[in-house]
Amino acid sequence: MPINLGDSPAEQTWRKQVREFIEQEAPAELRSAGGGEGGLFGRLGAVKQWRDKVAAKGWIAPSWPTKYGGAEMSVVEQFIMNEEFAEAGVPANVGGFGVMMIGPTLIEHGTEEQKEEHLGRILRGEVIWCQGYSEPGAGSDLAALQTRAVRDGDDYVLNGQKIWTTGAQFSDWMYMLARTDPEAPKHRGITYLLVDMKSPGVTVQPLTTMANQQTFNEVFFEDVRVPVKNRVGEENRGWYIGTTTLDFERSSIGSAIGVRKALEGLMRRAKEGEDASFDRASVRHEFVERWIEAEVAKMLSYRVISMQAAGKIPNYEASMCKLFTSDLQQNIANLSMHLYGMHGNKINRSSMGYMQAVSATIAGGTTEVQKNIMATRGLGLPRG
Ligand SMILES: Cc1cc2nc3c(=O)[nH]c(=O)nc-3n(C[C@H](O)[C@H](O)[C@H](O)COP(=O)(O)OP(=O)(O)OC[C@H]3O[C@@H](n4cnc5c(N)ncnc54)[C@H](O)[C@@H]3O)c2cc1C
């Protein structure tokens, strides 16, 4: 019996509603970009315009409860919305780290005062948040982090350094992890704090990537005072709250549809363009291989979504999806380089996309870390 992966009548209605919204409100500048090609740099004005439309529609925080101003969509509704956004080439998750990560974390673990102070401002797009987790000596092994927070009266005093902090140079607030008990086992001496980026002693140093973009930063803390009221959860219990935040990150990473759109864009150009090498058999075969992989990526993401919709927590399944989709992103960027080479920079910024794609297999958990998860939790192999 064939498996029906199509929409139910209710899902069809919802998909139509989303399409109509995109049709009416999405800036032409974003849609004509073809989805996923060349990134959104240079179109930030249109992205903001789109963000405001999504917010006005009440869809900016799809997963938040209506009680807190969210849309309280089901997992499948969110997936359909993201699918349609990707299909149209307009960005999803326009609420950034605020909506995706710290908002849901505060809803689950924050005090009433913290919810009152932050949630409304996040929904209205008045504040930008960044994530202060990674440090020079703590990435995959995040619990090795060394930034110190020492209690002093009604404040913690922060000293140390974060790295790879996306958007810190534009951010008003940072949610971060700091070590409060250096004697305790490493997962048990960490506290979750909210830091006002304008506090004296915070220095942000942008890092330039090999694609010549300043997307992430080093952030230094020198005797930065953080009021105790900005602690989320109990002292030394921050690891468990921090991993809740990461679960929100992992469930949103890896858009199979976005990847397929990038492939379609390349194919369209290759068919139409005079300068592409579409007539070479090797290139045609490469397209076919990438197309099959894009279909597999879609099936893997359907699996994750259907588990979530059934109330299960995807584990190695999410790792499989992330690994496969991020590898595919890089393979498509390679294909673009095979087609256009350096000349591509003039046509569709392909060498820029090639350099940007490197980070796909690092951000949100590296490929090796995903493989470790799959080996132990998926295949039941012993830990090394
Ligand atoms: C685009 C981008 C944006 C980012 N944004 C943020 C941000 O906003 N905030 C933030 O806090 N961090 C951010 N990061 C950092 C990211 O979380 C880390 O880069 C990631 O966790 C890997 O850590 P690391 O760079 O320290 O590498 P390491 O952990 O030092 O890894 C180095 C190499 O060793 C391998 N390795 C490590 N451990 C194992 C193991 N147990 N088994 C096998 N191999 C292993 C890794 O796979 C990798 O190849 C961002 C990273 C990127 C690329």
PDBQT file of the ligand as one rigid body, heavy atoms in Angstrom, charges set to zero:
ROOT
HETATM    1  C1  LIG A 401      28.112  29.694  11.726  1.00  0.00    +0.000 C 
HETATM    2  C2  LIG A 401      28.325  29.421  13.186  1.00  0.00    +0.000 A 
HETATM    3  C3  LIG A 401      27.594  30.148  14.116  1.00  0.00    +0.000 A 
HETATM    4  C4  LIG A 401      27.786  29.921  15.488  1.00  0.00    +0.000 A 
HETATM    5  N1  LIG A 401      27.096  30.678  16.381  1.00  0.00    +0.000 NA
HETATM    6  C5  LIG A 401      27.290  30.484  17.708  1.00  0.00    +0.000 A 
HETATM    7  C6  LIG A 401      26.621  31.304  18.655  1.00  0.00    +0.000 A 
HETATM    8  O1  LIG A 401      25.844  32.193  18.303  1.00  0.00    +0.000 OA
HETATM    9  N2  LIG A 401      26.861  31.090  19.974  1.00  0.00    +0.000 N 
HETATM   10  C7  LIG A 401      27.701  30.103  20.407  1.00  0.00    +0.000 A 
HETATM   11  O2  LIG A 401      27.825  29.944  21.623  1.00  0.00    +0.000 OA
HETATM   12  N3  LIG A 401      28.378  29.316  19.532  1.00  0.00    +0.000 NA
HETATM   13  C8  LIG A 401      28.183  29.495  18.188  1.00  0.00    +0.000 A 
HETATM   14  N4  LIG A 401      28.878  28.723  17.284  1.00  0.00    +0.000 N 
HETATM   15  C9  LIG A 401      29.877  27.772  17.769  1.00  0.00    +0.000 C 
HETATM   16  C10 LIG A 401      29.523  26.313  17.597  1.00  0.00    +0.000 C 
HETATM   17  O3  LIG A 401      28.553  25.926  18.532  1.00  0.00    +0.000 OA
HETATM   18  C11 LIG A 401      30.819  25.510  17.744  1.00  0.00    +0.000 C 
HETATM   19  O4  LIG A 401      31.664  25.885  16.678  1.00  0.00    +0.000 OA
HETATM   20  C12 LIG A 401      30.590  24.019  17.707  1.00  0.00    +0.000 C 
HETATM   21  O5  LIG A 401      29.898  23.593  18.846  1.00  0.00    +0.000 OA
HETATM   22  C13 LIG A 401      31.918  23.255  17.615  1.00  0.00    +0.000 C 
HETATM   23  O6  LIG A 401      32.773  23.652  18.634  1.00  0.00    +0.000 OA
HETATM   24  P1  LIG A 401      34.273  24.125  18.339  1.00  0.00    +0.000 P 
HETATM   25  O7  LIG A 401      34.239  25.130  17.221  1.00  0.00    +0.000 OA
HETATM   26  O8  LIG A 401      34.858  24.540  19.627  1.00  0.00    +0.000 OA
HETATM   27  O9  LIG A 401      35.021  22.871  17.765  1.00  0.00    +0.000 OA
HETATM   28  P2  LIG A 401      35.591  21.569  18.639  1.00  0.00    +0.000 P 
HETATM   29  O10 LIG A 401      34.535  21.165  19.554  1.00  0.00    +0.000 OA
HETATM   30  O11 LIG A 401      36.898  22.048  19.227  1.00  0.00    +0.000 OA
HETATM   31  O12 LIG A 401      35.818  20.581  17.522  1.00  0.00    +0.000 OA
HETATM   32  C14 LIG A 401      36.980  20.569  16.661  1.00  0.00    +0.000 C 
HETATM   33  C15 LIG A 401      36.916  19.285  15.813  1.00  0.00    +0.000 C 
HETATM   34  O13 LIG A 401      36.981  18.133  16.669  1.00  0.00    +0.000 OA
HETATM   35  C16 LIG A 401      35.856  17.293  16.446  1.00  0.00    +0.000 C 
HETATM   36  N5  LIG A 401      35.395  16.689  17.713  1.00  0.00    +0.000 N 
HETATM   37  C17 LIG A 401      35.136  17.345  18.869  1.00  0.00    +0.000 A 
HETATM   38  N6  LIG A 401      34.712  16.467  19.809  1.00  0.00    +0.000 NA
HETATM   39  C18 LIG A 401      34.696  15.249  19.233  1.00  0.00    +0.000 A 
HETATM   40  C19 LIG A 401      34.335  13.944  19.689  1.00  0.00    +0.000 A 
HETATM   41  N7  LIG A 401      33.894  13.734  20.934  1.00  0.00    +0.000 N 
HETATM   42  N8  LIG A 401      34.417  12.911  18.801  1.00  0.00    +0.000 NA
HETATM   43  C20 LIG A 401      34.861  13.114  17.520  1.00  0.00    +0.000 A 
HETATM   44  N9  LIG A 401      35.225  14.344  17.036  1.00  0.00    +0.000 NA
HETATM   45  C21 LIG A 401      35.136  15.381  17.881  1.00  0.00    +0.000 A 
HETATM   46  C22 LIG A 401      34.785  18.203  15.895  1.00  0.00    +0.000 C 
HETATM   47  O14 LIG A 401      33.809  17.504  15.159  1.00  0.00    +0.000 OA
HETATM   48  C23 LIG A 401      35.610  19.143  15.033  1.00  0.00    +0.000 C 
HETATM   49  O15 LIG A 401      35.869  18.565  13.783  1.00  0.00    +0.000 OA
HETATM   50  C24 LIG A 401      28.708  28.927  15.912  1.00  0.00    +0.000 A 
HETATM   51  C25 LIG A 401      29.435  28.197  14.962  1.00  0.00    +0.000 A 
HETATM   52  C26 LIG A 401      29.257  28.444  13.623  1.00  0.00    +0.000 A 
HETATM   53  C27 LIG A 401      30.052  27.643  12.629  1.00  0.00    +0.000 C 
ENDROOT
TORSDOF 0
